[in-house]
Amino acid sequence: MSGELTPAVLMAKAVRASASARVLLDLDDVDGACNRAYYAMFDAARAALRTSGALVQPNRIKTHGGLIAAFGLHLVKNGPISRELGHLLKPNP
């Protein structure tokens, strides 16, 4: 795999993280499963932003806060992602 994080590479990472989450959940490791599931969503959201053509600085979507803000602004605020789905990316306190 090259060093470039294309949408396809990011989605491959998301799929791997999702599969890992399932394995961990099957082993009753809920914390580990939640961690992997969150990173699956994180990488899928990064892929969605890159695919959308939104003008977002690459460094901005490397952080959780930056990604959540950009995802909300470009994909949730006026669509195509619903607010309910967009809220799933935000960690609960």
N, C-alpha and C positions, 0 to 999 in steps of 0.2 A: 504494500500500500504506500502510495506517495505521501509526502508531507502536506499536500494541498487538501484542505478540508472542503471539498465540493459537496453539494447537496447529497449526491449518491454516497459519498464516504460517510457523511454525517448520519444518513439514514441507516447505513450498514452498522455503524456504531450503536445507533438506537435499537436496532433489531437484536444485536448481541446483548446489550444491557437488559433488554426486555426478557430475553431467554434466560439470562443469568438470574433475573428477579424471580422467574418461575421456579427455577431449580432451588433457589434459596428459600422460597416460600414452601416448597414441597419438603424442605428439610426443617421446617418450623423456625427459620431464621427471619422473623418478621422485619427486624431492623435492617438487616442486609438486603432483604427484598425491596423494602421501601427506598433504600439508597439507590439500588440499581434501577428501580422503576422511575425514580426522579431523574436520573441521568439519561434514561431512555427518552423521557419527555424533553429534557434540556437539549439533547442533540437533535431530536425531531423538530423542535421549535427553531433551532438554528438553521436547519435545512429548509424549513418553511419560509423563513425570512429571506434566505439567499435565493430561493426559487421565486419568491414574489417579486423580486426586482426592487424592493424597497432600498432606498439609499441610506444604508446604515454602515457606519465605520466598523470594519472587522474587529478592531480591538474592543469596541463597545459590547459586542455580543459574546465576549469571552468570559464576562462576569455574570453572575446570577442576576444582580440588580439591573445591569445594562440590558441583558437579554429580556427580562420580564418587562422592562419599560418599552423597549423597541417592539417586542411582540404585541404588547397592548396597543401601542400607538399605531402601528402599521397593519396589524392583522385583526385586532379585536375591535378597536374603537369604531370603525366604519365597515367592519366585515373584512373578509368573509368568515372569520372565526366567531362563534357566538361568545357572549360574555361568560356564560356558564362554563364553556370549555376553556376559555382564557383564564378563568379563576383557578383552574386545576394546576396551573403552572406556578402559582404563588404559594410559597410555603406558609402553612398555618402556624401562628405563634404558640 
